[in-house]
């Protein structure tokens, strides 16, 4: 199992959290997504590490950006 | 035709606008809904005036409140 945490900017409400959660959940191999609206922390658990590019694409698809 | 404008508090992003628009659109007789995210103004056009209670219920269902 793998766990990665990224920080997502621009999420302002629970709908934003849902949008990010849905997109990241669709990445193959992802088994869990936890989003902290206040800090922007998105913790992804997966069978194997997820490529940064796949995470970035999912966050972009949801309409947000990864910080840094 | 009737037009009513209410002010809704708590909308923070486009997802919120969509949630409010969807719920108000479902009120029978409503033909159009325009939401201004910045001001919270929600303008409802309808065949006949919509009861305040129906508007309040729709906004509540979306997860928001009418101001005042």
Backbone of each chain as nested JSON, in Angstrom:
{
  "chains": [
    {"id": "A", "residues": [
      {"number": 1, "name": "UNK", "atoms": {"N": [0.835, -1.199, 0.0], "CA": [0.0, 0.0, 0.0], "C": [0.868, 1.246, 0.0]}},
      {"number": 2, "name": "UNK", "atoms": {"N": [0.365, 2.272, -0.608], "CA": [1.108, 3.528, -0.718], "C": [0.235, 4.683, -0.24]}},
      {"number": 3, "name": "UNK", "atoms": {"N": [0.868, 5.682, 0.357], "CA": [0.114, 6.867, 0.777], "C": [0.864, 8.119, 0.352]}},
      {"number": 4, "name": "UNK", "atoms": {"N": [0.177, 9.01, -0.319], "CA": [0.785, 10.258, -0.788], "C": [-0.107, 11.422, -0.355]}},
      {"number": 5, "name": "UNK", "atoms": {"N": [0.508, 12.524, 0.036], "CA": [-0.274, 13.711, 0.386], "C": [0.174, 14.888, -0.474]}},
      {"number": 6, "name": "UNK", "atoms": {"N": [-0.787, 15.541, -1.097], "CA": [-0.519, 16.748, -1.868], "C": [-1.351, 17.873, -1.265]}},
      {"number": 7, "name": "UNK", "atoms": {"N": [-1.016, 19.108, -1.608], "CA": [-1.824, 20.242, -1.155], "C": [-2.484, 20.882, -2.369]}},
      {"number": 8, "name": "UNK", "atoms": {"N": [-3.796, 20.977, -2.302], "CA": [-4.579, 21.51, -3.414], "C": [-5.091, 22.898, -3.04]}},
      {"number": 9, "name": "UNK", "atoms": {"N": [-4.939, 23.836, -3.957], "CA": [-5.394, 25.201, -3.684], "C": [-6.73, 25.474, -4.375]}},
      {"number": 10, "name": "UNK", "atoms": {"N": [-7.509, 26.349, -3.789], "CA": [-8.731, 26.825, -4.436], "C": [-10.007, 26.149, -4.007]}},
      {"number": 11, "name": "UNK", "atoms": {"N": [-9.899, 25.133, -3.165], "CA": [-11.136, 24.483, -2.709], "C": [-11.795, 25.363, -1.652]}},
      {"number": 12, "name": "UNK", "atoms": {"N": [-13.067, 25.706, -1.884], "CA": [-13.715, 26.65, -0.97], "C": [-14.912, 26.074, -0.234]}},
      {"number": 13, "name": "UNK", "atoms": {"N": [-15.389, 24.912, -0.634], "CA": [-16.579, 24.364, 0.027], "C": [-16.629, 22.856, -0.158]}},
      {"number": 14, "name": "UNK", "atoms": {"N": [-17.641, 22.249, 0.438], "CA": [-17.76, 20.798, 0.391], "C": [-17.943, 20.273, -1.035]}},
      {"number": 15, "name": "UNK", "atoms": {"N": [-18.568, 21.101, -1.896], "CA": [-18.709, 20.678, -3.29], "C": [-17.342, 20.526, -3.953]}},
      {"number": 16, "name": "UNK", "atoms": {"N": [-16.43, 21.433, -3.599], "CA": [-15.071, 21.359, -4.143], "C": [-14.395, 20.074, -3.67]}},
      {"number": 17, "name": "UNK", "atoms": {"N": [-14.572, 19.777, -2.392], "CA": [-14.007, 18.545, -1.828], "C": [-14.54, 17.337, -2.592]}},
      {"number": 18, "name": "UNK", "atoms": {"N": [-15.84, 17.337, -2.862], "CA": [-16.444, 16.215, -3.588], "C": [-15.864, 16.092, -4.994]}},
      {"number": 19, "name": "UNK", "atoms": {"N": [-15.692, 17.229, -5.664], "CA": [-15.178, 17.208, -7.038], "C": [-13.768, 16.619, -7.068]}},
      {"number": 20, "name": "UNK", "atoms": {"N": [-12.921, 17.04, -6.131], "CA": [-11.55, 16.522, -6.065], "C": [-11.557, 15.037, -5.713]}},
      {"number": 21, "name": "UNK", "atoms": {"N": [-12.371, 14.688, -4.723], "CA": [-12.435, 13.283, -4.295], "C": [-12.848, 12.384, -5.45]}},
      {"number": 22, "name": "UNK", "atoms": {"N": [-13.861, 12.813, -6.191], "CA": [-14.346, 11.994, -7.309], "C": [-13.278, 11.781, -8.367]}},
      {"number": 23, "name": "UNK", "atoms": {"N": [-12.594, 12.862, -8.742], "CA": [-11.594, 12.742, -9.81], "C": [-10.416, 11.876, -9.374]}},
      {"number": 24, "name": "UNK", "atoms": {"N": [-9.953, 12.08, -8.149], "CA": [-8.785, 11.316, -7.693], "C": [-9.157, 9.848, -7.507]}},
      {"number": 25, "name": "UNK", "atoms": {"N": [-10.381, 9.591, -7.08], "CA": [-10.837, 8.207, -6.892], "C": [-10.821, 7.433, -8.204]}},
      {"number": 26, "name": "UNK", "atoms": {"N": [-10.997, 8.153, -9.309], "CA": [-11.049, 7.489, -10.628], "C": [-9.679, 7.045, -11.136]}},
      {"number": 27, "name": "UNK", "atoms": {"N": [-8.598, 7.48, -10.487], "CA": [-7.258, 7.046, -10.925], "C": [-7.111, 5.549, -10.636]}},
      {"number": 28, "name": "UNK", "atoms": {"N": [-6.707, 4.778, -11.617], "CA": [-6.554, 3.328, -11.405], "C": [-5.617, 3.024, -10.238]}},
      {"number": 29, "name": "UNK", "atoms": {"N": [-6.019, 2.123, -9.365], "CA": [-5.186, 1.723, -8.238], "C": [-5.465, 2.492, -6.967]}},
      {"number": 30, "name": "UNK", "atoms": {"N": [-6.166, 3.606, -7.068], "CA": [-6.46, 4.404, -5.87], "C": [-7.549, 3.713, -5.054]}},
      {"number": 31, "name": "UNK", "atoms": {"N": [-7.281, 3.556, -3.771], "CA": [-8.224, 2.851, -2.901], "C": [-8.882, 3.779, -1.882]}},
      {"number": 32, "name": "UNK", "atoms": {"N": [-8.313, 4.99, -1.722], "CA": [-8.915, 5.913, -0.773], "C": [-8.428, 7.335, -0.977]}},
      {"number": 33, "name": "UNK", "atoms": {"N": [-9.303, 8.295, -0.727], "CA": [-8.942, 9.715, -0.854], "C": [-9.505, 10.44, 0.361]}},
      {"number": 34, "name": "UNK", "atoms": {"N": [-8.654, 11.21, 1.025], "CA": [-9.11, 12.024, 2.147], "C": [-8.748, 13.469, 1.896]}},
      {"number": 35, "name": "UNK", "atoms": {"N": [-9.732, 14.346, 1.974], "CA": [-9.489, 15.764, 1.687], "C": [-9.775, 16.594, 2.926]}},
      {"number": 36, "name": "UNK", "atoms": {"N": [-8.826, 17.47, 3.26], "CA": [-9.027, 18.435, 4.341], "C": [-9.29, 19.79, 3.7]}},
      {"number": 37, "name": "UNK", "atoms": {"N": [-10.539, 20.244, 3.786], "CA": [-10.927, 21.49, 3.12], "C": [-10.138, 22.679, 3.655]}},
      {"number": 38, "name": "UNK", "atoms": {"N": [-9.885, 22.678, 4.963], "CA": [-9.244, 23.83, 5.598], "C": [-7.788, 23.995, 5.16]}},
      {"number": 39, "name": "UNK", "atoms": {"N": [-7.076, 22.88, 5.091], "CA": [-5.649, 22.955, 4.757], "C": [-5.373, 22.687, 3.283]}},
      {"number": 40, "name": "UNK", "atoms": {"N": [-6.325, 22.076, 2.595], "CA": [-6.108, 21.712, 1.205], "C": [-5.384, 20.384, 1.045]}},
      {"number": 41, "name": "UNK", "atoms": {"N": [-5.075, 19.732, 2.166], "CA": [-4.342, 18.457, 2.102], "C": [-5.22, 17.362, 1.513]}},
      {"number": 42, "name": "UNK", "atoms": {"N": [-4.693, 16.702, 0.504], "CA": [-5.388, 15.571, -0.117], "C": [-4.49, 14.355, 0.048]}},
      {"number": 43, "name": "UNK", "atoms": {"N": [-4.955, 13.379, 0.83], "CA": [-4.175, 12.175, 1.069], "C": [-4.753, 11.03, 0.261]}},
      {"number": 44, "name": "UNK", "atoms": {"N": [-3.895, 10.437, -0.536], "CA": [-4.316, 9.398, -1.472], "C": [-3.694, 8.079, -1.062]}},
      {"number": 45, "name": "UNK", "atoms": {"N": [-4.508, 7.077, -0.842], "CA": [-3.977, 5.737, -0.593], "C": [-4.226, 4.895, -1.839]}},
      {"number": 46, "name": "UNK", "atoms": {"N": [-3.246, 4.046, -2.139], "CA": [-3.317, 3.28, -3.381], "C": [-2.521, 1.997, -3.236]}},
      {"number": 47, "name": "UNK", "atoms": {"N": [-2.752, 1.108, -4.169], "CA": [-2.061, -0.177, -4.148], "C": [-0.565, 0.029, -4.361]}},
      {"number": 48, "name": "UNK", "atoms": {"N": [-0.241, 0.886, -5.322], "CA": [1.154, 1.236, -5.608], "C": [1.206, 2.756, -5.754]}},
      {"number": 49, "name": "UNK", "atoms": {"N": [2.391, 3.357, -5.609], "CA": [2.481, 4.822, -5.73], "C": [1.868, 5.319, -7.04]}},
      {"number": 50, "name": "UNK", "atoms": {"N": [1.14, 6.435, -6.945], "CA": [0.5, 7.03, -8.116], "C": [1.444, 8.081, -8.7]}},
      {"number": 51, "name": "UNK", "atoms": {"N": [1.583, 8.079, -10.017], "CA": [2.456, 9.061, -10.677], "C": [1.977, 10.474, -10.389]}},
      {"number": 52, "name": "UNK", "atoms": {"N": [2.935, 11.367, -10.128], "CA": [2.6, 12.771, -9.888], "C": [1.76, 13.336, -11.026]}},
      {"number": 53, "name": "UNK", "atoms": {"N": [2.089, 12.916, -12.248], "CA": [1.369, 13.444, -13.413], "C": [-0.096, 13.017, -13.399]}},
      {"number": 54, "name": "UNK", "atoms": {"N": [-0.37, 11.817, -12.892], "CA": [-1.752, 11.334, -12.816], "C": [-2.526, 12.121, -11.763]}},
      {"number": 55, "name": "UNK", "atoms": {"N": [-1.848, 12.4, -10.639], "CA": [-2.489, 13.213, -9.595], "C": [-2.765, 14.618, -10.119]}},
      {"number": 56, "name": "UNK", "atoms": {"N": [-1.766, 15.189, -10.784], "CA": [-1.919, 16.545, -11.305], "C": [-3.056, 16.621, -12.313]}},
      {"number": 57, "name": "UNK", "atoms": {"N": [-3.159, 15.588, -13.151], "CA": [-4.211, 15.579, -14.169], "C": [-5.591, 15.498, -13.517]}},
      {"number": 58, "name": "UNK", "atoms": {"N": [-5.7, 14.688, -12.469], "CA": [-6.991, 14.524, -11.79], "C": [-7.414, 15.817, -11.101]}},
      {"number": 59, "name": "UNK", "atoms": {"N": [-6.458, 16.466, -10.443], "CA": [-6.758, 17.723, -9.75], "C": [-7.132, 18.804, -10.767]}},
      {"number": 60, "name": "UNK", "atoms": {"N": [-6.422, 18.812, -11.884], "CA": [-6.722, 19.764, -12.945], "C": [-8.114, 19.506, -13.509]}},
      {"number": 61, "name": "UNK", "atoms": {"N": [-8.428, 18.251, -13.704], "CA": [-9.741, 17.865, -14.238], "C": [-10.859, 18.343, -13.299]}},
      {"number": 62, "name": "UNK", "atoms": {"N": [-10.593, 18.303, -12.012], "CA": [-11.583, 18.751, -11.033], "C": [-11.706, 20.276, -11.019]}},
      {"number": 63, "name": "UNK", "atoms": {"N": [-10.716, 20.958, -11.602], "CA": [-10.777, 22.413, -11.684], "C": [-9.899, 23.124, -10.668]}},
      {"number": 64, "name": "UNK", "atoms": {"N": [-8.919, 22.401, -10.117], "CA": [-8.065, 22.994, -9.078], "C": [-6.598, 22.784, -9.425]}},
      {"number": 65, "name": "UNK", "atoms": {"N": [-5.715, 23.281, -8.549], "CA": [-4.282, 23.153, -8.795], "C": [-3.577, 22.587, -7.578]}},
      {"number": 66, "name": "UNK", "atoms": {"N": [-2.465, 21.922, -7.847], "CA": [-1.62, 21.462, -6.748], "C": [-0.658, 22.585, -6.396]}},
      {"number": 67, "name": "UNK", "atoms": {"N": [-0.484, 22.784, -5.102], "CA": [0.393, 23.859, -4.627], "C": [1.856, 23.45, -4.779]}},
      {"number": 68, "name": "UNK", "atoms": {"N": [2.659, 24.391, -5.237], "CA": [4.107, 24.186, -5.279], "C": [4.587, 23.35, -6.454]}}
    ]},
    {"id": "B", "residues": [
      {"number": 1, "name": "UNK", "atoms": {"N": [-45.689, 36.728, -16.685], "CA": [-44.361, 36.352, -16.185], "C": [-44.058, 37.103, -14.89]}},
      {"number": 2, "name": "UNK", "atoms": {"N": [-43.305, 36.46, -14.039], "CA": [-42.964, 37.053, -12.754], "C": [-41.451, 36.98, -12.546]}},
      {"number": 3, "name": "UNK", "atoms": {"N": [-40.931, 37.978, -11.85], "CA": [-39.498, 37.947, -11.54], "C": [-39.292, 38.305, -10.081]}},
      {"number": 4, "name": "UNK", "atoms": {"N": [-38.56, 37.482, -9.366], "CA": [-38.278, 37.729, -7.96], "C": [-36.785, 37.607, -7.729]}},
      {"number": 5, "name": "UNK", "atoms": {"N": [-36.263, 38.476, -6.861], "CA": [-34.839, 38.366, -6.524], "C": [-34.678, 38.2, -5.019]}},
      {"number": 6, "name": "UNK", "atoms": {"N": [-33.924, 37.203, -4.64], "CA": [-33.592, 36.993, -3.233], "C": [-32.076, 37.037, -3.099]}},
      {"number": 7, "name": "UNK", "atoms": {"N": [-31.601, 37.182, -1.877], "CA": [-30.156, 37.137, -1.645], "C": [-29.834, 35.895, -0.821]}},
      {"number": 8, "name": "UNK", "atoms": {"N": [-28.932, 35.096, -1.359], "CA": [-28.573, 33.833, -0.715], "C": [-27.17, 33.964, -0.128]}},
      {"number": 9, "name": "UNK", "atoms": {"N": [-26.998, 33.52, 1.104], "CA": [-25.687, 33.613, 1.757], "C": [-24.986, 32.258, 1.749]}},
      {"number": 10, "name": "UNK", "atoms": {"N": [-23.684, 32.303, 1.727], "CA": [-22.889, 31.086, 1.896], "C": [-22.385, 30.451, 0.616]}},
      {"number": 11, "name": "UNK", "atoms": {"N": [-22.773, 31.009, -0.537], "CA": [-22.265, 30.426, -1.782], "C": [-20.825, 30.877, -1.984]}},
      {"number": 12, "name": "UNK", "atoms": {"N": [-19.909, 29.929, -2.153], "CA": [-18.495, 30.288, -2.242], "C": [-17.854, 29.953, -3.57]}},
      {"number": 13, "name": "UNK", "atoms": {"N": [-18.517, 29.191, -4.413], "CA": [-17.886, 28.804, -5.68], "C": [-18.949, 28.415, -6.698]}},
      {"number": 14, "name": "UNK", "atoms": {"N": [-18.484, 28.089, -7.89], "CA": [-19.405, 27.768, -8.967], "C": [-20.242, 26.523, -8.65]}},
      {"number": 15, "name": "UNK", "atoms": {"N": [-19.674, 25.605, -7.863], "CA": [-20.454, 24.418, -7.476], "C": [-21.669, 24.828, -6.659]}},
      {"number": 16, "name": "UNK", "atoms": {"N": [-21.467, 25.818, -5.801], "CA": [-22.578, 26.314, -4.972], "C": [-23.653, 26.925, -5.872]}},
      {"number": 17, "name": "UNK", "atoms": {"N": [-23.215, 27.698, -6.853], "CA": [-24.144, 28.31, -7.804], "C": [-24.954, 27.22, -8.503]}},
      {"number": 18, "name": "UNK", "atoms": {"N": [-24.262, 26.175, -8.928], "CA": [-24.96, 25.083, -9.616], "C": [-25.98, 24.406, -8.704]}},
      {"number": 19, "name": "UNK", "atoms": {"N": [-25.611, 24.204, -7.448], "CA": [-26.515, 23.527, -6.512], "C": [-27.785, 24.353, -6.313]}},
      {"number": 20, "name": "UNK", "atoms": {"N": [-27.621, 25.662, -6.139], "CA": [-28.776, 26.549, -5.951], "C": [-29.624, 26.588, -7.224]}},
      {"number": 21, "name": "UNK", "atoms": {"N": [-28.953, 26.728, -8.358], "CA": [-29.678, 26.799, -9.635], "C": [-30.516, 25.549, -9.856]}},
      {"number": 22, "name": "UNK", "atoms": {"N": [-29.924, 24.392, -9.589], "CA": [-30.651, 23.135, -9.8], "C": [-31.89, 23.037, -8.928]}},
      {"number": 23, "name": "UNK", "atoms": {"N": [-31.735, 23.371, -7.65], "CA": [-32.873, 23.234, -6.732], "C": [-33.991, 24.212, -7.076]}},
      {"number": 24, "name": "UNK", "atoms": {"N": [-33.628, 25.45, -7.383], "CA": [-34.665, 26.449, -7.68], "C": [-35.344, 26.125, -9.006]}},
      {"number": 25, "name": "UNK", "atoms": {"N": [-34.591, 25.603, -9.948], "CA": [-35.158, 25.241, -11.246], "C": [-36.247, 24.178, -11.108]}},
      {"number": 26, "name": "UNK", "atoms": {"N": [-36.116, 23.347, -10.074], "CA": [-37.085, 22.257, -9.883], "C": [-38.439, 22.72, -9.347]}},
      {"number": 27, "name": "UNK", "atoms": {"N": [-38.526, 23.981, -8.892], "CA": [-39.81, 24.485, -8.397], "C": [-40.789, 24.586, -9.574]}},
      {"number": 28, "name": "UNK", "atoms": {"N": [-41.975, 24.029, -9.438], "CA": [-42.939, 24.088, -10.544], "C": [-43.231, 25.523, -10.969]}},
      {"number": 29, "name": "UNK", "atoms": {"N": [-43.228, 25.765, -12.271], "CA": [-43.525, 27.091, -12.801], "C": [-42.301, 27.947, -13.047]}},
      {"number": 30, "name": "UNK", "atoms": {"N": [-41.169, 27.565, -12.479], "CA": [-39.95, 28.358, -12.66], "C": [-39.408, 28.139, -14.073]}},
      {"number": 31, "name": "UNK", "atoms": {"N": [-39.129, 29.242, -14.758], "CA": [-38.656, 29.156, -16.142], "C": [-37.206, 29.599, -16.285]}},
      {"number": 32, "name": "UNK", "atoms": {"N": [-36.688, 30.26, -15.249], "CA": [-35.298, 30.688, -15.343], "C": [-34.729, 31.045, -13.986]}},
      {"number": 33, "name": "UNK", "atoms": {"N": [-33.43, 30.81, -13.805], "CA": [-32.752, 31.157, -12.548], "C": [-31.406, 31.76, -12.913]}},
      {"number": 34, "name": "UNK", "atoms": {"N": [-31.141, 32.924, -12.326], "CA": [-29.839, 33.553, -12.544], "C": [-29.204, 33.811, -11.197]}},
      {"number": 35, "name": "UNK", "atoms": {"N": [-27.963, 33.36, -11.026], "CA": [-27.291, 33.513, -9.744], "C": [-26.034, 34.348, -9.922]}},
      {"number": 36, "name": "UNK", "atoms": {"N": [-25.877, 35.335, -9.052], "CA": [-24.657, 36.13, -9.016], "C": [-23.852, 35.679, -7.795]}},
      {"number": 37, "name": "UNK", "atoms": {"N": [-22.753, 34.987, -8.061], "CA": [-21.967, 34.42, -6.959], "C": [-21.422, 35.505, -6.038]}},
      {"number": 38, "name": "UNK", "atoms": {"N": [-21.019, 36.618, -6.632], "CA": [-20.369, 37.667, -5.855], "C": [-21.329, 38.336, -4.866]}},
      {"number": 39, "name": "UNK", "atoms": {"N": [-22.54, 38.611, -5.34], "CA": [-23.493, 39.33, -4.491], "C": [-24.463, 38.397, -3.775]}},
      {"number": 40, "name": "UNK", "atoms": {"N": [-24.582, 37.167, -4.262], "CA": [-25.55, 36.235, -3.697], "C": [-26.946, 36.419, -4.255]}},
      {"number": 41, "name": "UNK", "atoms": {"N": [-27.097, 37.346, -5.198], "CA": [-28.429, 37.61, -5.768], "C": [-28.885, 36.432, -6.639]}},
      {"number": 42, "name": "UNK", "atoms": {"N": [-30.071, 35.96, -6.343], "CA": [-30.67, 34.882, -7.131], "C": [-31.97, 35.424, -7.718]}},
      {"number": 43, "name": "UNK", "atoms": {"N": [-32.023, 35.545, -9.029], "CA": [-33.203, 36.079, -9.704], "C": [-33.952, 34.93, -10.366]}},
      {"number": 44, "name": "UNK", "atoms": {"N": [-35.217, 34.84, -10.001], "CA": [-36.046, 33.72, -10.432], "C": [-37.136, 34.252, -11.348]}},
      {"number": 45, "name": "UNK", "atoms": {"N": [-37.227, 33.719, -12.547], "CA": [-38.344, 34.064, -13.425], "C": [-39.278, 32.864, -13.477]}},
      {"number": 46, "name": "UNK", "atoms": {"N": [-40.568, 33.184, -13.524], "CA": [-41.562, 32.111, -13.437], "C": [-42.851, 32.563, -14.089]}},
      {"number": 47, "name": "UNK", "atoms": {"N": [-43.701, 31.603, -14.349], "CA": [-44.98, 31.899, -14.997], "C": [-45.849, 32.762, -14.076]}},
      {"number": 48, "name": "UNK", "atoms": {"N": [-45.869, 32.404, -12.803], "CA": [-46.601, 33.154, -11.784], "C": [-45.678, 33.292, -10.577]}},
      {"number": 49, "name": "UNK", "atoms": {"N": [-45.93, 34.268, -9.706], "CA": [-45.055, 34.437, -8.545], "C": [-44.892, 33.141, -7.75]}},
      {"number": 50, "name": "UNK", "atoms": {"N": [-43.676, 32.896, -7.319], "CA": [-43.375, 31.694, -6.539], "C": [-43.498, 32.033, -5.058]}},
      {"number": 51, "name": "UNK", "atoms": {"N": [-44.128, 31.167, -4.293], "CA": [-44.287, 31.394, -2.855], "C": [-42.925, 31.48, -2.18]}},
      {"number": 52, "name": "UNK", "atoms": {"N": [-42.803, 32.445, -1.263], "CA": [-41.553, 32.594, -0.514], "C": [-41.145, 31.275, 0.141]}},
      {"number": 53, "name": "UNK", "atoms": {"N": [-42.136, 30.537, 0.613], "CA": [-41.828, 29.285, 1.303], "C": [-41.217, 28.264, 0.347]}},
      {"number": 54, "name": "UNK", "atoms": {"N": [-41.639, 28.293, -0.916], "CA": [-41.084, 27.36, -1.899], "C": [-39.641, 27.726, -2.224]}},
      {"number": 55, "name": "UNK", "atoms": {"N": [-39.393, 29.031, -2.328], "CA": [-38.017, 29.488, -2.563], "C": [-37.129, 29.122, -1.379]}},
      {"number": 56, "name": "UNK", "atoms": {"N": [-37.638, 29.384, -0.187], "CA": [-36.851, 29.094, 1.013], "C": [-36.536, 27.612, 1.11]}},
      {"number": 57, "name": "UNK", "atoms": {"N": [-37.513, 26.78, 0.758], "CA": [-37.309, 25.333, 0.834], "C": [-36.251, 24.878, -0.169]}},
      {"number": 58, "name": "UNK", "atoms": {"N": [-36.284, 25.461, -1.365], "CA": [-35.32, 25.08, -2.401], "C": [-33.898, 25.488, -2.001]}},
      {"number": 59, "name": "UNK", "atoms": {"N": [-33.776, 26.706, -1.465], "CA": [-32.455, 27.189, -1.047], "C": [-31.934, 26.35, 0.111]}},
      {"number": 60, "name": "UNK", "atoms": {"N": [-32.829, 26.01, 1.013], "CA": [-32.45, 25.168, 2.146], "C": [-32.013, 23.791, 1.662]}},
      {"number": 61, "name": "UNK", "atoms": {"N": [-32.752, 23.262, 0.707], "CA": [-32.436, 21.941, 0.15], "C": [-31.039, 21.944, -0.486]}},
      {"number": 62, "name": "UNK", "atoms": {"N": [-30.697, 23.077, -1.092], "CA": [-29.36, 23.194, -1.718], "C": [-28.262, 23.334, -0.664]}},
      {"number": 63, "name": "UNK", "atoms": {"N": [-28.661, 23.671, 0.567], "CA": [-27.669, 23.769, 1.635], "C": [-27.296, 25.201, 2.006]}},
      {"number": 64, "name": "UNK", "atoms": {"N": [-28.138, 26.149, 1.603], "CA": [-27.83, 27.562, 1.855], "C": [-29.006, 28.251, 2.542]}},
      {"number": 65, "name": "UNK", "atoms": {"N": [-28.852, 29.546, 2.8], "CA": [-29.908, 30.303, 3.468], "C": [-30.206, 31.58, 2.714]}},
      {"number": 66, "name": "UNK", "atoms": {"N": [-31.451, 32.033, 2.856], "CA": [-31.811, 33.335, 2.312], "C": [-31.511, 34.389, 3.358]}},
      {"number": 67, "name": "UNK", "atoms": {"N": [-30.933, 35.483, 2.906], "CA": [-30.536, 36.551, 3.81], "C": [-31.771, 37.358, 4.23]}},
      {"number": 68, "name": "UNK", "atoms": {"N": [-31.82, 37.686, 5.499], "CA": [-32.851, 38.586, 6.016], "C": [-34.205, 37.942, 6.161]}}
    ]}
  ]
}
